[in-house]
């Protein structure tokens, strides 16, 4: 039998309507007695604004909009999708899964659907799983989504975290092919770097909420860990694909903090000109971060057919991973 690969056929994204600039956020936080400023946020994170979901907007709705955009971009109908994986830390309910709710709303009639939880690394984990399942020959077309409404688990009295996050969703359509698209992938985790480094420990039991229902983070530890782990992960996928750092045409890192992104790129040996930066406009959107940035790059024709794209993310767990992709689509022109 011929070897089966997977290729990215289309990308899509969705954001809430309301953009909140640093100045607007500073004014809102001042009413709570929290002091911050545009300069303080920008110099430490690179973030200038983020999109925050209105109360009625759900994770599933954002995932639906991003998925519809990706399906349209790929020229694929919902009925053709036989696998849906949604990476999310903020599902609308304990169960059914966001993926099953998305399947219903899209009108898909076949295949599997499940959620995957690896926090900010979720999309990379989901993409790697979808690629592996397509390579088995069981599935032909997969919808892979990263969607999070992080503003709902942020403590707005904690300046160290509340300025970092935004809401959104991104999606890709993967299709089976006899030509390689996803070249290699690497997933890693270290459970000893637990909730004391980064976590949200709240849970429901007997109708009550226990634990800490807000994100807590040791920023310095996350910074150090992110830089070392993503540099090692990049080397792993390059070696697996028998490529070198100079073969990378575009770098799509997790959009958490511009200083982390630049430090990782420097350690890997990637020039900043090859790096996609959307953290300034979106903030950290967790599992949505990488697919949002990828879709932005696709919409602005940052990739051409044959380009090698490195995607990476790191999140709580701690969990991290990389996917190396050969871009197989023709780009018309920048929007």
Order of alpha helices (4+ residues) and beta strands (2+ residues): beta-beta-alpha-alpha-beta-alpha-beta-alpha-beta-alpha-beta-alpha-beta-beta-beta-beta-beta-beta-alpha-beta-alpha-alpha-alpha-beta-beta
